[in-house]
């Protein structure tokens, strides 16, 4: 590294605080988040480690955008409007100032998209892998947000977007699968590197009282559905054939689509919104899907019982080797 900590902050990170005066240009020990009496602040944090959550060869801009977006996805799952974030980076000797410049360029691009500004953080060195920890702050109506454990009997289970793209993109990067379709490969790899947080969808679900229960799909669809089922003391019945798959995913797994579907429901890193809602709200869900131009698919139902069942078209349970990603 050819710059000091404070030179890095001044040159690359302080400009990211523009239009957020309460960040004090990163010169104070902390920042302010000004909220009215009718709002609550939501806080979330995720840590990304080189070699686990991203590759050292990934473009710095993409690493930056993923670091921010996985946190924004958590806020979306709460129905929160993004406000600001703090960033802590543990640099190793392989990181150059040019890498930092490109990294902050990626953050700046996403700040414009999501109207969310850097308001503080920390920089340290490490002999270990590059580690990025980001804490994101959002706003919701006072004491009102979406929860994981408030599913109700006979709720429909919905998911946004398509599932399995990120897992397929990772397998392509690791050379575990291959395709001759370069456009499909680019699409799937980008889905792994640059998630799409469903911010507007989460906010709308909360503000329009379409649902009470939601989370983002990060550890795998089956694993995350199970969080809702167990927390709500209900059984989730999911139909494998209803899982929404992209054209790129189908192309890569043509001839082995059943195998592909199993990867889709367990792979993780989708960062789509999974939510439950009463059947009377179906027309609102379809209207919202059209309004936001986001596909939203019903994939199952909450019923009496416990745990999550993955079913085929004949209501026969499908066994999966694992339900999703585990950290330890």
N, C-alpha and C positions, 0 to 999 in steps of 0.2 A: 504494500500500500504506500503510495507516494504522497499522501496527504494526512494531516493530523485529524483526530476525531472532530474537532471544532471547525476545521476547514471543510470537512465533508458535510457537516451539518449546514454550514453557511452556504456552501456552493451548490449543494444538491437537494437537501431536505427542507431548509427554511423556505425556499420559493413555493413549496407545496402548501404552505399555510396561508397563501394569499387569499383574500376575501374571508378570512376567519380571524378577526383582530384579537379575539380572546386567547389565541395561541401565543400571542406576544412574540411572534417571529422565532419561537423556540428558545427564547432567552430567559424565561422563568423556569422554576422547578416543576411547574404544572400548569395546566390550562383550565379555563372555565367552560362549563356547558350551561348556558342560560336557558332555563325552562320556566314556562308560566305555571301558574297554580293548577292548571287543568291538564298537565302532561306529566308522564313518567319517563325516566331514562332507562333504556335497555342496554346492558353491557354484555359482550361476548368476546371470547379470545380463542385463537387457534395458533398452533405452532407447526411450522413446516421444516422438516429436516432433510438436508441433501442426502440423496441415496435412498430415502424412504418415501418422501412426498413429491420429490422432483429429482431430475437428473442434473448432474453438473454441466452437461452439454445443452440443457434447455436454454433458450434465449432468456437473458435477464429480464426483458420486458414481460415475458410470459410468466416467469416466476413471480414477479411483482404483482401482476394482475391476479394470479391464482391466490396469492397470499391475502390480498384484499377481498377477493370475491368469495372465498369460502366463509369468511366472517360475515359478509353481506348476506350470504345465503342463510346463516343462522338468524340474522335480524329479520329477513323475509319470512322465515318460519314462525316468527313471533308476531308478525304483522307490523313491524317497526319501520319507521322512516329513518334512513341513515343520516347521521349528523357529523361524526368525526371519528378519527382513529389514532391510536398511538402505535409506535413501531419500535421493536427491539431486535437488533441484528447482532449475531455473534459471528464475526468475520474470521476466516482462516487466511493463511498466507497466499492462497491462490486467487483471492479477490483483489482486483485492481480498481483504481478510481474510474476507469472507463466502464467497468462492469457496474459500478454504483451509478454512474451517469445514465447508463441504459436502463437500470432497474428503476430509477426515479422517473425516467421518461414513461415507463409503463404505468407507474402509479399516477402520474399526472394525467395520462389519457383517461384512466378510469375515474379519477376524481371529477373530470368534466362530465362523464356519463352519469355517474351516480350521485353527484353533488355532495360528496363526502370528503372532508379535508383532514390532512395530517395535523395533529394538535400537540404532539410530543413524542417522547420515546427515549431510547438508550442505544449506545453502540459499544460493543466490547470485542475483544479478540479471543480466539479459541484455537487449540491445537486439533480440535475435532472437526466434524463436518459443519459447513455453513448452516446456521440455524436462524430462522425468521419467526419471531413471535409478534403477532398483531392483535391488538385489542380494539374492538369497534363499539361505538356508542350509537344508539338509535333512540327514537322517540315514539311513544304510543300515548293514547288517551289515558288519563290517570287511572292506574290500577286495572287496566284492560289490555290483555294480550292473548295470543293463541297459546294453548298448552299441549303437552304430549299425552296427558292422562285423563282427558275429559270426553273420550269417545262414548257414544250412547248406543244402546241396543238398536239394531236394524239400521244404523248409519250406513250410507254408501261410503266406499273407500275410493278416493280419486288420487291420481298422480298427474303432474304437469309434464309436458314435453315427451321425450323418449328416454328409455332406460337401457343401460348397457353400453352406451357409446364410449364412455370414459374407460371402462374396463377393456373394451376391445382396442381402444387407442393405446392403452398401456401394453397390451400383449403385442401389438404391432411394433411398438418401440423396443420391446424386449426380444423381438424376432421369434416369439413363440407361435405366432400365426403370420400368414402373409397373404397379400392380395395383388392382383395385377391392375386393379382399379385405383389409380393414383388419386383421383378425386375423392373416392370413399376413404382412402387412407388418410388424406389430409384432413378431411372432416372429422374423422374419429380421433386422430391425434390432437387436433385443436380442442375437441371436447374434453380430452384429458388435461391438456395444458391450461385451457382458459374456460373455466366453468361459467355458466350463465345464471347468476342469482335471480330469482323470480321476485324481485322487490315489489313491483307494482301489484302482482298477484297477491302476495302476502298481505299488503296493506288493504287491498280491496276485500279480501276474505274477512278481515277483521272489521273494517269500517261498515260493511254492508251486512254484517251478522250472518254471513252464509255458513260459517262454521265456527266451532270453538277449539277444534283439535287439529294440530298440524305439526310437522317437523320437516326438515330437509333430508333428502336421501344421501347420506355420506358413507355409512358403513356397509350398505347393501340393502336392497329393497326389502327382503324378507326379514333381516335383522331389525331394520327400522320400523317396519310394520309391527313387529313383535313388541317394540317399546310401547306402542299405542295399545295393543291388545292386552299386554300384561298390566300396564298402568291403569287401564280402564276395566280390568277384571272381566274381559270378554274374549271371544274367539274371533280371529280374523280369517275369513275364507277368501283366498285369492285364486283367481283362475289364470293359469299360465298363458293360455291362448289370448287373454285380454291385455297382456303386458304390451305397452306401445313400444315398437321398435322402429328405428329410422331406416330409410332406404339403404343408407351406407352400411349399416349393421347387417341388414338382410343380405346385401350383396356379398359381404365378406364371409358370412356363414351359410351361403347357399349350399344345399346338400347336407348341411349339418345344423339345421335351424334349431332342433330340439336341444342340442348341445349348446348352441348360442344362447337360447332362452335361459338355460340354467346359469350360464355366466352372467347374463343380464340381471337376474334377480338376486345374485349374490356378490357381484363384482364391486359395487360401491363407487364413490366419487362422482355420482350423477348430479348432485346438488339441485335436484328437482324438488318441488313441494309435494309432499304426501299429506292428504288431509281427509277428514271424514265429515259428512254432512247428511242431514235428514233428506229422505227421498223427495219431500215437498220442495226442496231447494234446487232440484235438478235443472229446471229451466233457467234459474239464475246462474248456475254454473256454466251452462252452455252459452248464455249471453255474455258472461264474463270472458269465456274462452275466445269468443268472436271479437269482443271489444278490444282485448289485449293482444290478439293474434297469437295466442299461446294454446297449443293443443292440450286439452285436459280430458283424461280418460278414466272412466269408472272401471276398476279392476277387481272389486270384491265387496264384501259386506261384513259388518260386525254382528256376531250372533252370540247366543248363550254358549258358555264354555270357557276354555282357556287356550292359550298359545295360538300359533299361526299355522294354518293348513294351506299348502300349495296344491291345487287341484287341477286335474285334466278336464276335458269336456264332459266326461262321464261321472264327474264328482269323485273320482278316485284320487287318493292322496299320492303326490309325487314326492319322493324322498330326495333331499339334496344333501351333499356331503358336508356342507357348512352353510350357515345362514348369511355370513358376511365377514367383513374384516374385524379382527380383534387386535388391539394395540399391544397386548402382552401375552 
